[in-house]
């Protein structure tokens, strides 16, 4: 048993000889524990920078979305106010103008609305 507690002759302290001994890369390098700690700090710093960058992207996207939604809300308020003030004539003028500018889209909308109305009314007949 005493032989197991002795170090073999001719081994330097930089080479692991026995379990439990402090291991070092070489005399000029830092111990493994310090190296691992340094690597972990580097990885943590890189991760933190990545999270900050992602947060910046998310913040920018949220700002764009907010401004887009705000613009849509403002435009809708204006249209509702126009329809309230001018009534059916304003709606009719807008439909005619849109149909002249976008005939195919207007036709597809009309077909879709017709199909939906037909389907809804046929459900009641069955």
C-alpha positions, -999 to 999 in steps of 0.1 A, spaced: 0 0 0 29 23 7 41 19 -29 9 34 -42 14 66 -22 49 73 -36 55 91 -68 75 73 -94 110 86 -99 118 108 -129 83 124 -135 79 161 -136 51 179 -118 36 189 -151 27 154 -161 -2 137 -143 13 107 -125 -15 98 -100 -52 104 -98 -61 135 -79 -29 154 -87 -32 189 -101 -28 187 -139 -11 214 -159 -5 216 -197 31 225 -192 52 248 -170 45 278 -193 7 273 -196 -20 279 -170 -36 250 -151 -66 232 -167 -91 247 -143 -80 283 -151 -81 275 -188 -116 261 -185 -128 291 -165 -113 314 -191 -130 295 -219 -163 295 -201 -161 333 -196 -154 337 -233 -184 316 -243 -206 335 -218 -195 368 -232 -202 357 -268 -236 345 -257 -244 378 -240 -234 397 -271 -256 374 -292 -286 380 -269 -280 418 -270 -279 417 -308 -311 396 -310 -328 420 -286 -319 449 -309 -333 431 -339 -365 423 -320 -368 459 -308 -364 472 -344 -390 448 -357 -414 458 -330 -409 495 -338 -416 488 -375 -447 467 -366 -460 494 -343 -456 522 -369 -473 500 -395 -502 492 -373 -505 528 -362 -506 539 -398 -533 513 -406 -554 525 -377 -550 561 -387 -560 553 -423 -590 533 -411 -602 562 -388 -600 586 -418 -620 562 -440 -646 557 -413 -649 594 -408 -653 599 -446 -680 572 -448 -698 586 -418 -698 621 -434 -706 613 -470 -725 580 -465 -735 557 -493 -722 580 -521 -686 578 -508 -688 540 -506 -701 538 -542 -674 562 -555 -647 542 -538 -660 509 -552 -662 523 -587 -627 538 -585 -612 505 -571 -630 485 -598 -615 507 -625 -580 505 -610 -580 468 -601 -606 451 -624 -593 415 -619 -590 418 -581 -625 434 -579 -639 406 -600 -623 379 -578 -637 397 -547 -672 398 -562 -670 361 -571 -658 352 -536 -685 372 -520 -711 357 -543 -700 322 -535 -701 329 -497 -736 343 -499 -747 314 -520 -733 289 -496 -747 307 -466 -782 308 -481 -781 272 -493 -774 260 -458 -807 274 -446 -826 256 -474 -814 221 -466 
